[in-house]
Amino acid sequence: MKIKVLYFSSVKDKIKKSNEQFEIDENTTIEKLLKILKDKYPEIKDILENTMIAVNEEYKDKKYILKNNDVVAIIPPVSGG
């Protein structure tokens, strides 16, 4: 199955891309996708520990099972004041 991953903020800055297509197995959870991303991009491993995940513009739990053509947004914590 294919999914699209959108990157924002510090994640986007570190990996130098705003989105990417992935071919994943059926029954892949968000948790497993995060492991795939941590393995591919070790420089964002710490950021991914505290990130919010939205699938098709709705926040989802890490146990959520991804579906074909889902759009997954990786939204890291934002600091400011």
C-alpha positions in Angstrom: 0.0 0.0 0.0 1.0 3.6 -0.6 0.9 6.4 1.8 2.1 10.0 1.7 3.9 11.5 4.7 4.0 15.3 5.2 6.8 16.8 7.3 6.5 20.1 9.2 8.7 22.5 11.2 11.9 21.1 12.7 11.5 17.7 11.0 11.1 19.3 7.6 14.2 21.5 8.3 16.4 18.5 9.4 15.6 16.1 6.6 15.3 18.8 3.9 12.0 17.7 2.4 8.3 18.5 3.0 6.8 15.2 1.9 7.6 11.7 0.8 5.8 8.6 -0.5 6.1 5.3 1.2 5.2 1.7 0.3 4.1 0.0 3.5 2.7 -3.4 4.4 -1.0 -3.8 5.2 -1.8 -3.5 8.9 1.0 -1.1 9.5 0.3 1.1 12.5 1.5 4.7 13.1 3.8 3.3 15.7 5.5 1.1 13.1 5.7 4.0 10.6 7.5 6.0 13.2 10.0 3.2 13.6 10.6 3.2 9.9 11.1 7.0 10.0 13.5 6.7 12.9 15.6 4.1 11.1 15.7 6.1 7.9 16.3 9.5 9.6 18.2 8.9 12.9 18.7 12.7 13.1 14.9 13.2 13.9 14.6 10.2 16.3 14.3 12.5 19.4 11.8 14.8 17.8 9.5 11.9 16.7 9.2 10.8 20.4 7.0 13.8 21.1 5.3 14.5 17.8 1.6 14.6 17.0 0.3 12.5 14.1 -2.6 13.4 11.9 -4.0 11.0 9.3 -6.2 12.7 6.6 -6.3 15.8 8.7 -7.5 14.1 12.0 -5.2 13.4 14.9 -4.8 9.7 15.5 -3.4 7.4 18.2 -0.1 5.5 17.5 -2.1 2.2 17.4 -4.1 3.4 14.4 -3.8 1.1 11.4 -2.9 3.0 8.2 -4.9 2.5 5.0 -3.9 2.7 1.3 -3.6 6.3 0.1 -3.6 7.8 3.7 -1.9 11.2 4.1 0.1 11.2 7.3 1.2 14.5 8.8 4.2 14.5 11.2 3.7 17.6 13.5 6.5 18.2 15.9 6.1 20.2 19.1 6.4 23.9 18.5 8.1 26.2 21.0 7.6 29.9 21.2 6.2 32.6 23.4 
